[in-house]
């Protein structure tokens, strides 16, 4: 109510300042109330426009208000009329009282709440609102018209709409001596007949600035008239968004009464419908607007911010998360984070952990399968959706082990570009380089050695002795060509040449000697 008073009194104080009765000017004490409200605004919670949650944090409240309307509210509380008198009556200072019109947003918010309140008749609320808009525009125009007539030199006051006005036998040439209410009503009359453009010519603009204001006022009036007609039409045809919300809320309350729903579920349903209205979200029917979680009770999922729910068939979801493993792990990890507050999730913890481990194992197998078959395109696709090529399978083998054992140079190069570990060892003690040498893939082994790969043999002596005993001449030659020392010894301190001599392998012995095998080495 004080905002309504301040909004209407501001134009009056501006236009009739020199002729305003004393008992009206004394009402400026209400600025102290608005100042108190200014202080309280730093403590009042607000609804976040994105999440629709009530924010109670004092720092957030203060920061939001300071960045918002604080400056306008603070300027509106300043006693500009007193400052105007003490600064030599400068008109620019008096114009600053228009800053108080920022309080009109309180009136707007009030009517928005009133329109959504189904206890109040909606057409009545709308008509009152539209009437107030029309009255305020007329009132403001009347005050400005009077201001234009009283802010010119006294010797030229006869050349104004008031100074030249004669209505019947009544002459307005000494209009300052006329009572306040007669001057105000005459100004209102001028504003209304101008707004309606049905004036009889008894009051009209006289000087240039009056004519300019009347032109601007009539141009604005055309827009205002369209606004009022449009809103009245909506009232008649019953099609506004707010009215549809009220009708839906009324039907919903009838439904809840008929089904005897308890207070808690009533509150949740009404809050959801109000949230849909505020977030411009619509549905085809009343019942469909109620979330499935609320209708089915108990809750299955709760959200802390405004979101829309996408429902999928279980099989569809399973197929999707098979392709996007990182997202799948994230979903399951998010569920585990809520185990401390949700007992049902805590009960499912072991199942979720098992499912995560199973998915990761299946992912490793699929990645290794792509590497084994040389399908670089599929391998890249799996890695792009979150697969880790360095993850080992149950035998400790990575994609690089399999690719090098099959001689896939392109996959080996792909791993090199990604900075993969070339020296990882599987459960059998094999490194990727060892796999490439064993299977005779010279180009791959050369590529790995050039990029810093090593054999990483735990017991090279025993391994070479085994190769010699099995007469794998090509494998032995590749080992020696790649820098393996032919004098490595096994647990009996035997070298590969000992084994070749004992087995009578003349060619093998010759190769070992060519690569520097010691012929005088002794075993244990």
Kinemage of the C-alpha trace (Angstrom):
@kinemage 1
@onewidth
@group {chain A} dominant
@subgroup {mainchain}
@vectorlist {calphas} color= white
{ca unk a 1} P 0.000 0.000 0.000
{ca unk a 2} L 2.868 2.381 0.757
{ca unk a 3} L 4.379 1.581 -2.659
{ca unk a 4} L 1.069 2.475 -4.305
{ca unk a 5} L 0.935 5.723 -2.346
{ca unk a 6} L 4.559 6.591 -3.195
{ca unk a 7} L 4.105 5.763 -6.862
{ca unk a 8} L 1.038 7.996 -7.180
{ca unk a 9} L 2.375 10.779 -4.933
{ca unk a 10} L 5.697 11.160 -6.822
{ca unk a 11} L 4.168 12.699 -10.008
{ca unk a 12} L 1.876 14.831 -7.825
{ca unk a 13} L 4.793 16.169 -5.801
{ca unk a 14} L 6.747 16.838 -8.980
{ca unk a 15} L 3.984 18.663 -10.847
{ca unk a 16} L 2.201 20.520 -8.007
{ca unk a 17} L 5.276 21.212 -5.876
{ca unk a 18} L 4.625 24.958 -5.683
{ca unk a 19} L 0.968 24.549 -4.853
{ca unk a 20} L 0.832 21.388 -2.775
{ca unk a 21} L -1.017 21.643 0.596
{ca unk a 22} L 1.208 21.401 3.689
{ca unk a 23} L -0.554 18.318 5.066
{ca unk a 24} L 0.486 16.439 1.899
{ca unk a 25} L 4.134 17.449 1.999
{ca unk a 26} L 4.322 16.237 5.590
{ca unk a 27} L 3.620 12.685 4.397
{ca unk a 28} L 7.206 12.391 3.178
{ca unk a 29} L 8.057 10.753 6.508
{ca unk a 30} L 7.182 7.410 4.874
{ca unk a 31} L 10.674 7.493 3.330
{ca unk a 32} L 11.939 6.223 6.690
{ca unk a 33} L 9.790 3.103 6.257
{ca unk a 34} L 11.284 2.460 2.830
{ca unk a 35} L 14.741 2.956 4.290
{ca unk a 36} L 13.998 0.282 6.903
{ca unk a 37} L 12.791 -1.985 4.093
{ca unk a 38} L 16.056 -1.306 2.265
{ca unk a 39} L 17.997 -2.671 5.242
{ca unk a 40} L 15.757 -5.713 5.605
{ca unk a 41} L 16.217 -6.647 1.947
{ca unk a 42} L 19.742 -7.774 2.831
{ca unk a 43} L 18.228 -10.491 5.051
{ca unk a 44} L 15.273 -11.758 3.033
{ca unk a 45} L 15.674 -15.111 1.256
{ca unk a 46} L 14.896 -15.348 -2.442
{ca unk a 47} L 14.096 -18.001 -5.040
{ca unk a 48} L 16.897 -18.760 -7.474
{ca unk a 49} L 15.579 -18.167 -11.037
{ca unk a 50} L 17.536 -21.141 -12.442
{ca unk a 51} L 17.175 -23.844 -9.800
{ca unk a 52} L 13.951 -22.504 -8.193
{ca unk a 53} L 15.434 -23.265 -4.773
{ca unk a 54} L 15.039 -20.876 -1.857
{ca unk a 55} L 18.442 -19.293 -1.105
{ca unk a 56} L 19.055 -18.620 2.619
{ca unk a 57} L 22.774 -17.825 2.507
{ca unk a 58} L 23.167 -14.260 3.830
{ca unk a 59} L 26.195 -13.522 1.679
{ca unk a 60} L 24.403 -14.615 -1.495
{ca unk a 61} L 21.312 -12.592 -0.522
{ca unk a 62} L 23.348 -9.455 0.142
{ca unk a 63} L 25.395 -9.832 -3.035
{ca unk a 64} L 22.312 -10.355 -5.183
{ca unk a 65} L 20.546 -7.289 -3.746
{ca unk a 66} L 23.676 -5.136 -3.966
{ca unk a 67} L 24.052 -6.025 -7.658
{ca unk a 68} L 20.331 -5.636 -8.294
{ca unk a 69} L 17.971 -2.882 -7.210
{ca unk a 70} L 19.892 -1.622 -4.168
{ca unk a 71} L 21.179 1.505 -5.921
{ca unk a 72} L 17.694 2.530 -7.112
{ca unk a 73} L 16.139 1.816 -3.715
{ca unk a 74} L 18.832 3.817 -1.935
{ca unk a 75} L 18.440 6.794 -4.281
{ca unk a 76} L 14.674 6.629 -3.837
{ca unk a 77} L 15.009 7.030 -0.050
{ca unk a 78} L 16.954 10.282 -0.309
{ca unk a 79} L 14.823 13.375 0.642
{ca unk a 80} L 15.190 15.122 -2.717
{ca unk a 81} L 12.572 17.782 -1.873
{ca unk a 82} L 14.676 18.991 1.065
{ca unk a 83} L 17.829 18.928 -1.028
{ca unk a 84} L 15.952 20.871 -3.733
{ca unk a 85} L 15.141 23.664 -1.287
{ca unk a 86} L 18.647 23.815 0.157
{ca unk a 87} L 20.417 23.876 -3.234
{ca unk a 88} L 18.728 26.964 -4.584
{ca unk a 89} L 15.683 25.217 -6.058
{ca unk a 90} L 17.403 23.634 -9.028
{ca unk a 91} L 14.907 21.843 -11.261
{ca unk a 92} L 17.388 19.064 -12.088
{ca unk a 93} L 17.453 18.052 -8.409
{ca unk a 94} L 13.665 17.969 -8.217
{ca unk a 95} L 13.547 15.626 -11.231
{ca unk a 96} L 15.409 13.020 -9.172
{ca unk a 97} L 12.262 12.216 -7.182
{ca unk a 98} L 11.176 10.162 -10.209
{ca unk a 99} L 13.657 7.533 -9.004
{ca unk a 100} L 11.023 6.557 -6.448
{ca unk a 101} L 8.963 5.024 -9.251
{ca unk a 102} L 11.206 1.968 -8.975
{ca unk a 103} L 8.893 0.978 -6.122
{ca unk a 104} L 6.252 0.185 -8.739
{ca unk a 105} L 7.851 -3.262 -9.088
{ca unk a 106} L 6.448 -4.074 -5.615
{ca unk a 107} L 2.954 -3.366 -6.966
{ca unk a 108} L 3.636 -5.543 -10.008
{ca unk a 109} L 4.810 -8.442 -7.825
{ca unk a 110} L 1.766 -8.035 -5.583
{ca unk a 111} L -0.658 -8.342 -8.501
{ca unk a 112} L 1.250 -11.313 -9.931
{ca unk a 113} L 0.790 -13.167 -6.644
{ca unk a 114} L -2.835 -12.089 -6.433
{ca unk a 115} L -3.591 -13.350 -9.935
{ca unk a 116} L -2.312 -16.826 -9.036
{ca unk a 117} L -4.320 -16.958 -5.798
{ca unk a 118} L -7.391 -19.019 -6.612
{ca unk a 119} L -9.188 -17.635 -3.528
{ca unk a 120} L -9.491 -14.269 -5.277
{ca unk a 121} L -11.708 -13.763 -8.327
{ca unk a 122} L -9.428 -13.585 -11.343
{ca unk a 123} L -11.439 -11.169 -13.565
{ca unk a 124} L -11.828 -8.816 -10.609
{ca unk a 125} L -8.071 -8.848 -9.984
{ca unk a 126} L -7.292 -8.178 -13.640
{ca unk a 127} L -9.834 -5.364 -13.906
{ca unk a 128} L -8.441 -3.691 -10.776
{ca unk a 129} L -4.923 -3.988 -12.182
{ca unk a 130} L -5.860 -2.567 -15.587
{ca unk a 131} L -7.865 0.237 -13.978
{ca unk a 132} L -4.893 1.154 -11.819
{ca unk a 133} L -2.621 1.239 -14.891
{ca unk a 134} L -5.036 3.543 -16.717
{ca unk a 135} L -5.545 5.808 -13.693
{ca unk a 136} L -1.821 6.066 -13.082
{ca unk a 137} L -1.055 7.029 -16.682
{ca unk a 138} L -3.815 9.672 -16.595
{ca unk a 139} L -2.691 10.953 -13.184
{ca unk a 140} L 0.939 11.242 -14.310
{ca unk a 141} L -0.023 13.023 -17.531
{ca unk a 142} L -2.154 15.513 -15.565
{ca unk a 143} L 0.725 16.284 -13.196
{ca unk a 144} L 3.159 16.811 -16.088
{ca unk a 145} L 0.662 19.069 -17.882
{ca unk a 146} L 0.329 21.233 -14.768
{ca unk a 147} L 4.130 21.243 -14.384
{ca unk a 148} L 4.540 22.525 -17.940
{ca unk a 149} L 2.144 25.392 -17.213
{ca unk a 150} L 3.848 26.488 -13.981
{ca unk a 151} L 7.537 26.326 -14.876
{ca unk a 152} L 7.733 29.234 -17.298
{ca unk a 153} L 8.374 32.890 -16.420
{ca unk a 154} L 5.384 34.531 -14.599
{ca unk a 155} L 4.906 37.120 -17.350
{ca unk a 156} L 4.275 34.265 -19.848
{ca unk a 157} L 1.824 32.232 -17.698
{ca unk a 158} L -1.061 33.648 -19.693
{ca unk a 159} L 0.348 31.854 -22.711
{ca unk a 160} L -0.292 28.398 -21.206
{ca unk a 161} L -3.263 26.042 -21.212
{ca unk a 162} L -4.179 27.083 -17.652
{ca unk a 163} L -3.529 30.817 -17.985
{ca unk a 164} L -5.629 31.086 -21.157
{ca unk a 165} L -8.383 28.744 -19.939
{ca unk a 166} L -11.971 29.948 -19.561
{ca unk a 167} L -14.738 27.461 -18.751
{ca unk a 168} L -18.131 29.111 -18.890
{ca unk a 169} L -17.905 32.285 -16.820
{ca unk a 170} L -14.955 30.958 -14.808
{ca unk a 171} L -11.565 32.423 -15.706
{ca unk a 172} L -8.288 30.643 -14.850
{ca unk a 173} L -5.900 33.530 -15.505
{ca unk a 174} L -5.130 33.674 -11.751
{ca unk a 175} L -4.945 29.890 -11.419
{ca unk a 176} L -2.412 29.970 -8.567
{ca unk a 177} L -5.077 31.453 -6.302
{ca unk a 178} L -7.513 28.637 -7.107
{ca unk a 179} L -7.820 25.714 -4.676
{ca unk a 180} L -5.612 22.669 -5.117
{ca unk a 181} L -8.380 20.196 -5.849
{ca unk a 182} L -9.948 22.367 -8.570
{ca unk a 183} L -6.563 22.712 -10.271
{ca unk a 184} L -5.947 18.956 -10.001
{ca unk a 185} L -9.396 17.992 -11.310
{ca unk a 186} L -9.007 20.400 -14.217
{ca unk a 187} L -5.643 18.833 -15.044
{ca unk a 188} L -7.143 15.342 -14.844
{ca unk a 189} L -9.966 16.437 -17.143
{ca unk a 190} L -7.439 17.735 -19.688
{ca unk a 191} L -5.478 14.465 -19.508
{ca unk a 192} L -8.568 12.259 -19.927
{ca unk a 193} L -10.071 14.125 -22.892
{ca unk a 194} L -6.640 14.145 -24.516
{ca unk a 195} L -6.173 10.430 -23.853
{ca unk a 196} L -9.612 9.642 -25.254
{ca unk a 197} L -9.131 12.206 -28.071
{ca unk a 198} L -12.765 13.257 -27.721
{ca unk a 199} L -12.087 16.713 -26.281
{ca unk a 200} L -14.526 19.533 -26.996
{ca unk a 201} L -11.797 22.076 -27.599
{ca unk a 202} L -12.436 23.812 -24.286
{ca unk a 203} L -8.935 22.804 -23.077
{ca unk a 204} L -6.039 22.557 -25.470
{ca unk a 205} L -2.280 22.993 -25.709
{ca unk a 206} L -1.144 26.574 -26.249
{ca unk a 207} L 2.634 26.831 -26.430
{ca unk a 208} L 5.166 24.642 -28.239
{ca unk a 209} L 6.260 22.444 -25.356
{ca unk a 210} L 2.650 21.739 -24.379
{ca unk a 211} L 1.881 20.714 -27.947
{ca unk a 212} L 4.991 18.528 -28.044
{ca unk a 213} L 4.002 16.757 -24.822
{ca unk a 214} L 0.429 16.223 -26.062
{ca unk a 215} L 1.755 14.603 -29.247
{ca unk a 216} L 3.998 12.278 -27.253
{ca unk a 217} L 1.167 11.534 -24.805
{ca unk a 218} L -1.316 10.618 -27.564
{ca unk a 219} L 1.299 8.419 -29.264
{ca unk a 220} L 1.871 6.621 -25.972
{ca unk a 221} L -1.882 6.438 -25.454
{ca unk a 222} L -2.285 4.395 -28.649
{ca unk a 223} L 0.062 1.749 -27.229
{ca unk a 224} L -1.669 1.866 -23.843
{ca unk a 225} L -5.083 1.505 -25.478
{ca unk a 226} L -3.906 -1.560 -27.403
{ca unk a 227} L -2.578 -3.061 -24.147
{ca unk a 228} L -5.850 -2.465 -22.288
{ca unk a 229} L -8.011 -3.790 -25.144
{ca unk a 230} L -5.860 -6.878 -25.509
{ca unk a 231} L -6.087 -7.689 -21.793
{ca unk a 232} L -9.835 -7.114 -21.682
{ca unk a 233} L -10.229 -9.399 -24.700
{ca unk a 234} L -8.231 -12.115 -22.947
{ca unk a 235} L -10.532 -11.790 -19.947
{ca unk a 236} L -13.585 -12.304 -22.140
{ca unk a 237} L -12.283 -15.254 -24.145
{ca unk a 238} L -10.576 -16.855 -21.095
{ca unk a 239} L -7.248 -17.685 -22.700
{ca unk a 240} L -4.447 -16.225 -20.598
{ca unk a 241} L -1.680 -18.401 -19.212
{ca unk a 242} L -2.405 -17.304 -15.632
{ca unk a 243} L -6.086 -18.122 -15.943
{ca unk a 244} L -5.290 -21.563 -17.349
{ca unk a 245} L -3.016 -22.082 -14.349
{ca unk a 246} L -5.800 -21.058 -11.953
{ca unk a 247} L -8.322 -23.365 -13.652
{ca unk a 248} L -5.864 -26.228 -13.557
{ca unk a 249} L -5.103 -25.617 -9.893
{ca unk a 250} L -8.834 -25.536 -9.100
{ca unk a 251} L -9.387 -28.868 -10.872
{ca unk a 252} L -6.376 -30.334 -9.155
{ca unk a 253} L -7.627 -29.330 -5.701
{ca unk a 254} L -10.983 -30.971 -6.482
{ca unk a 255} L -9.162 -34.132 -7.529
{ca unk a 256} L -7.087 -34.171 -4.318
{ca unk a 257} L -10.182 -33.586 -2.174
{ca unk a 258} L -12.029 -36.372 -3.922
{ca unk a 259} L -9.160 -38.810 -3.379
{ca unk a 260} L -8.440 -37.568 0.171
{ca unk a 261} L -4.734 -37.032 -0.336
{ca unk a 262} L -2.723 -36.134 2.736
{ca unk a 263} L -1.234 -32.708 3.402
{ca unk a 264} L 2.328 -33.583 2.395
{ca unk a 265} L 1.443 -34.945 -1.041
{ca unk a 266} L -0.941 -32.026 -1.615
{ca unk a 267} L 1.852 -29.557 -0.960
{ca unk a 268} L 4.220 -31.344 -3.325
{ca unk a 269} L 1.680 -31.533 -6.148
{ca unk a 270} L 0.738 -27.862 -5.849
{ca unk a 271} L 4.393 -26.851 -5.665
{ca unk a 272} L 5.134 -28.809 -8.814
{ca unk a 273} L 2.246 -27.235 -10.710
{ca unk a 274} L 3.360 -23.774 -9.574
{ca unk a 275} L 6.899 -24.603 -10.692
{ca unk a 276} L 5.595 -25.603 -14.130
{ca unk a 277} L 3.787 -22.276 -14.408
{ca unk a 278} L 6.843 -20.262 -13.390
{ca unk a 279} L 9.173 -22.195 -15.709
{ca unk a 280} L 6.743 -22.074 -18.677
{ca unk a 281} L 6.482 -25.861 -18.785
{ca unk a 282} L 3.140 -27.253 -19.950
{ca unk a 283} L 1.458 -30.638 -20.231
{ca unk a 284} L -1.710 -31.903 -21.813
{ca unk a 285} L -3.653 -32.902 -18.725
{ca unk a 286} L -3.797 -32.316 -14.987
{ca unk a 287} L -2.699 -35.752 -13.848
{ca unk a 288} L 0.180 -35.918 -16.322
{ca unk a 289} L 1.616 -32.814 -14.690
{ca unk a 290} L 2.215 -34.685 -11.452
{ca unk a 291} L 5.673 -36.340 -11.403
{ca unk a 292} L 5.684 -40.140 -11.517
{ca unk a 293} L 7.794 -40.184 -8.354
{ca unk a 294} L 5.126 -38.244 -6.464
{ca unk a 295} L 2.240 -40.321 -7.841
{ca unk a 296} L 3.844 -43.685 -7.185
{ca unk a 297} L 5.413 -43.023 -3.737
{ca unk a 298} L 7.900 -43.794 -2.279
{ca unk a 299} L 10.549 -41.742 -4.024
{ca unk a 300} L 12.897 -43.392 -6.482
{ca unk a 301} L 15.050 -40.390 -7.339
{ca unk a 302} L 15.325 -36.893 -5.908
{ca unk a 303} L 16.896 -33.899 -7.624
{ca unk a 304} L 18.276 -30.781 -5.961
{ca unk a 305} L 17.860 -28.476 -8.954
{ca unk a 306} L 15.221 -27.933 -11.620
{ca unk a 307} L 15.515 -30.612 -14.306
{ca unk a 308} L 13.426 -32.533 -16.784
{ca unk a 309} L 13.154 -36.287 -16.535
{ca unk a 310} L 13.964 -38.502 -19.516
{ca unk a 311} L 12.474 -41.972 -19.195
{ca unk a 312} L 14.061 -44.820 -21.181
{ca unk a 313} L 13.382 -48.504 -21.548
{ca unk a 314} L 15.822 -50.542 -19.476
{ca unk a 315} L 17.156 -52.330 -22.565
{ca unk a 316} L 17.710 -49.025 -24.360
{ca unk a 317} L 19.615 -47.607 -21.413
{ca unk a 318} L 21.740 -50.767 -21.172
{ca unk a 319} L 22.611 -50.524 -24.864
{ca unk a 320} L 23.587 -46.875 -24.507
{ca unk a 321} L 25.810 -47.300 -21.460
{ca unk a 322} L 27.568 -50.184 -23.183
{ca unk a 323} L 28.787 -47.656 -25.729
{ca unk a 324} L 29.532 -44.841 -23.270
{ca unk a 325} L 31.445 -46.481 -20.473
{ca unk a 326} L 32.683 -43.307 -18.799
{ca unk a 327} L 29.134 -42.013 -18.405
{ca unk a 328} L 28.034 -45.407 -17.129
{ca unk a 329} L 30.712 -45.364 -14.439
{ca unk a 330} L 29.795 -41.796 -13.545
{ca unk a 331} L 26.116 -42.719 -13.107
{ca unk a 332} L 26.973 -45.611 -10.831
{ca unk a 333} L 29.521 -43.523 -8.917
{ca unk a 334} L 26.880 -40.837 -8.362
{ca unk a 335} L 24.578 -43.448 -6.877
{ca unk a 336} L 27.304 -44.601 -4.495
{ca unk a 337} L 27.840 -41.037 -3.273
{ca unk a 338} L 24.316 -41.017 -1.879
{ca unk a 339} L 24.655 -44.261 0.073
{ca unk a 340} L 25.188 -42.446 3.377
{ca unk a 341} L 21.792 -40.729 3.151
{ca unk a 342} L 19.772 -43.364 1.329
{ca unk a 343} L 19.538 -46.781 2.968
{ca unk a 344} L 18.288 -48.439 -0.222
{ca unk a 345} L 21.363 -47.323 -2.144
{ca unk a 346} L 23.554 -48.570 0.717
{ca unk a 347} L 21.935 -51.999 0.412
{ca unk a 348} L 22.701 -52.000 -3.310
{ca unk a 349} L 26.307 -50.880 -2.838
{ca unk a 350} L 27.823 -54.328 -3.404
{ca unk a 351} L 25.703 -54.849 -6.531
{ca unk a 352} L 26.727 -51.475 -7.918
{ca unk a 353} L 30.420 -52.088 -7.214
{ca unk a 354} L 30.128 -55.496 -8.881
{ca unk a 355} L 28.397 -53.965 -11.889
{ca unk a 356} L 31.117 -51.313 -12.250
{ca unk a 357} L 33.858 -53.970 -12.073
{ca unk a 358} L 32.007 -56.154 -14.569
{ca unk a 359} L 31.578 -53.309 -17.026
{ca unk a 360} L 35.257 -52.381 -16.792
{ca unk a 361} L 36.299 -56.002 -17.351
{ca unk a 362} L 34.003 -56.298 -20.359
{ca unk a 363} L 35.381 -53.035 -21.710
{ca unk a 364} L 38.976 -54.299 -21.423
{ca unk a 365} L 38.031 -57.491 -23.268
{ca unk a 366} L 36.341 -55.531 -26.044
{ca unk a 367} L 39.296 -53.189 -26.429
{ca unk a 368} L 41.748 -56.086 -26.485
{ca unk a 369} L 39.567 -57.886 -29.014
{ca unk a 370} L 39.689 -54.865 -31.324
{ca unk a 371} L 43.499 -54.753 -30.960
{ca unk a 372} L 43.850 -58.509 -31.563
{ca unk a 373} L 41.856 -58.309 -34.796
{ca unk a 374} L 43.641 -55.160 -35.973
{ca unk a 375} L 40.448 -53.042 -35.981
{ca unk a 376} L 42.016 -49.632 -35.367
{ca unk a 377} L 38.771 -47.772 -36.193
{ca unk a 378} L 36.797 -49.681 -33.540
{ca unk a 379} L 39.675 -49.336 -31.071
{ca unk a 380} L 39.715 -45.539 -31.508
{ca unk a 381} L 35.946 -45.416 -31.052
{ca unk a 382} L 36.157 -47.325 -27.772
{ca unk a 383} L 38.986 -45.114 -26.487
{ca unk a 384} L 37.043 -41.966 -27.454
{ca unk a 385} L 34.116 -43.025 -25.266
{ca unk a 386} L 36.360 -43.588 -22.268
{ca unk a 387} L 38.125 -46.929 -22.653
{ca unk a 388} L 41.650 -47.053 -21.255
{ca unk a 389} L 44.040 -48.884 -23.653
{ca unk a 390} L 46.511 -49.395 -20.803
{ca unk a 391} L 44.032 -51.463 -18.780
{ca unk a 392} L 45.122 -55.102 -18.599
{ca unk a 393} L 42.882 -58.168 -18.888
{ca unk a 394} L 42.865 -61.138 -16.500
{ca unk a 395} L 46.247 -62.287 -17.954
{ca unk a 396} L 47.772 -58.842 -17.513
{ca unk a 397} L 47.857 -58.289 -21.287
{ca unk a 398} L 47.183 -54.859 -22.776
{ca unk a 399} L 46.154 -53.854 -26.276
{ca unk a 400} L 49.824 -53.230 -27.100
{ca unk a 401} L 50.722 -56.820 -26.167
{ca unk a 402} L 48.103 -58.153 -28.553
{ca unk a 403} L 48.843 -55.701 -31.363
{ca unk a 404} L 52.592 -56.393 -31.314
{ca unk a 405} L 52.088 -60.153 -31.149
{ca unk a 406} L 49.971 -59.875 -34.321
{ca unk a 407} L 52.305 -57.425 -36.020
{ca unk a 408} L 49.869 -54.487 -36.366
{ca unk a 409} L 52.218 -51.588 -36.960
{ca unk a 410} L 49.405 -49.002 -37.302
{ca unk a 411} L 48.020 -49.842 -33.866
{ca unk a 412} L 51.533 -49.722 -32.389
{ca unk a 413} L 52.032 -46.250 -33.890
{ca unk a 414} L 48.659 -45.164 -32.502
{ca unk a 415} L 49.763 -46.205 -29.010
{ca unk a 416} L 53.075 -44.393 -29.408
{ca unk a 417} L 51.246 -41.153 -30.275
{ca unk a 418} L 49.063 -41.553 -27.186
{ca unk a 419} L 52.130 -42.059 -24.973
{ca unk a 420} L 51.335 -45.648 -23.993
{ca unk a 421} L 53.597 -47.672 -21.673
{ca unk a 422} L 55.774 -49.894 -23.927
{ca unk a 423} L 57.377 -51.808 -21.105
{ca unk a 424} L 54.339 -53.253 -19.297
{ca unk a 425} L 54.653 -56.934 -18.347
{ca unk a 426} L 51.883 -59.528 -18.423
{ca unk a 427} L 51.489 -62.425 -15.998
{ca unk a 428} L 53.827 -64.569 -18.120
{ca unk a 429} L 56.646 -62.006 -17.968
{ca unk a 430} L 56.212 -60.860 -21.574
{ca unk a 431} L 56.605 -57.276 -22.733
{ca unk a 432} L 55.226 -55.892 -26.042
{ca unk a 433} L 58.739 -55.883 -27.531
{ca unk a 434} L 59.237 -59.508 -26.502
{ca unk a 435} L 55.954 -60.409 -28.219
{ca unk a 436} L 57.042 -58.681 -31.436
{ca unk a 437} L 60.421 -60.482 -31.425
{ca unk a 438} L 58.937 -63.890 -30.592
{ca unk a 439} L 56.499 -63.709 -33.488
{ca unk a 440} L 58.978 -62.300 -35.969
{ca unk a 441} L 57.500 -58.837 -36.518
{ca unk a 442} L 60.715 -56.988 -37.222
{ca unk a 443} L 59.142 -53.681 -38.288
{ca unk a 444} L 57.098 -53.495 -35.103
{ca unk a 445} L 60.035 -54.445 -32.851
{ca unk a 446} L 62.246 -51.874 -34.577
{ca unk a 447} L 59.531 -49.203 -34.094
{ca unk a 448} L 59.267 -50.023 -30.383
{ca unk a 449} L 63.040 -49.986 -29.838
{ca unk a 450} L 63.297 -46.609 -31.591
{ca unk a 451} L 60.786 -45.212 -29.118
{ca unk a 452} L 62.546 -46.561 -26.029
{ca unk a 453} L 61.018 -50.023 -25.513
{ca unk a 454} L 63.054 -52.697 -23.681
{ca unk a 455} L 62.591 -56.444 -23.289
{ca unk a 456} L 62.206 -56.367 -19.497
{ca unk a 457} L 63.032 -60.056 -19.047
{ca unk a 458} L 63.049 -61.230 -15.417
{ca unk a 459} L 65.464 -64.116 -16.138
{ca unk a 460} L 67.008 -63.538 -19.594
{ca unk a 461} L 69.512 -66.383 -19.212
{ca unk a 462} L 66.862 -69.028 -18.637
{ca unk a 463} L 64.725 -67.572 -21.428
{ca unk a 464} L 67.574 -67.701 -23.988
{ca unk a 465} L 68.563 -71.209 -22.909
{ca unk a 466} L 64.958 -72.298 -23.483
{ca unk a 467} L 64.948 -70.742 -26.959
{ca unk a 468} L 68.206 -72.535 -27.822
{ca unk a 469} L 66.961 -75.883 -26.500
{ca unk a 470} L 63.832 -75.589 -28.668
{ca unk a 471} L 66.043 -74.729 -31.667
{ca unk a 472} L 64.195 -71.507 -32.425
{ca unk a 473} L 66.986 -70.169 -34.574
{ca unk a 474} L 65.079 -67.223 -36.049
{ca unk a 475} L 63.879 -66.096 -32.639
{ca unk a 476} L 67.413 -66.370 -31.223
{ca unk a 477} L 68.864 -64.389 -34.097
{ca unk a 478} L 66.281 -61.608 -33.590
{ca unk a 479} L 67.076 -61.439 -29.880
{ca unk a 480} L 70.772 -61.125 -30.571
{ca unk a 481} L 70.213 -58.565 -33.353
{ca unk a 482} L 68.210 -56.450 -30.917
{ca unk a 483} L 71.103 -56.258 -28.472
{ca unk a 484} L 70.461 -59.164 -26.102
{ca unk a 485} L 73.717 -60.369 -24.487
{ca unk a 486} L 74.443 -64.036 -25.550
{ca unk a 487} L 76.328 -64.612 -22.266
{ca unk a 488} L 73.286 -64.371 -19.973
{ca unk a 489} L 73.232 -67.342 -17.544
{ca unk a 490} L 70.447 -69.404 -16.053
{ca unk a 491} L 70.120 -70.684 -12.461
{ca unk a 492} L 72.882 -73.283 -13.141
{ca unk a 493} L 75.138 -70.519 -14.508
{ca unk a 494} L 74.826 -72.084 -17.950
{ca unk a 495} L 74.893 -69.811 -21.006
{ca unk a 496} L 72.957 -70.474 -24.214
{ca unk a 497} L 76.251 -71.799 -25.684
{ca unk a 498} L 76.404 -74.478 -22.956
{ca unk a 499} L 72.949 -75.693 -24.025
{ca unk a 500} L 73.828 -75.574 -27.738
{ca unk a 501} L 77.014 -77.613 -27.065
{ca unk a 502} L 75.187 -80.153 -24.932
{ca unk a 503} L 72.444 -80.601 -27.528
{ca unk a 504} L 74.893 -80.726 -30.476
{ca unk a 505} L 73.319 -77.681 -32.151
{ca unk a 506} L 76.107 -76.673 -34.521
{ca unk a 507} L 74.257 -73.847 -36.317
{ca unk a 508} L 72.984 -72.333 -33.064
{ca unk a 509} L 76.446 -72.430 -31.550
{ca unk a 510} L 77.882 -70.727 -34.628
{ca unk a 511} L 75.285 -67.901 -34.380
{ca unk a 512} L 75.983 -67.397 -30.674
{ca unk a 513} L 79.736 -67.201 -31.282
{ca unk a 514} L 79.154 -64.699 -34.106
{ca unk a 515} L 77.357 -62.441 -31.628
{ca unk a 516} L 80.129 -62.719 -29.003
{ca unk a 517} L 79.281 -65.768 -26.907
{ca unk a 518} L 82.165 -66.702 -24.502
{ca unk a 519} L 83.520 -70.177 -25.366
{ca unk a 520} L 85.409 -70.481 -22.077
{ca unk a 521} L 82.465 -69.710 -19.762
{ca unk a 522} L 81.931 -72.278 -16.982
{ca unk a 523} L 78.691 -73.294 -15.298
{ca unk a 524} L 78.348 -74.034 -11.629
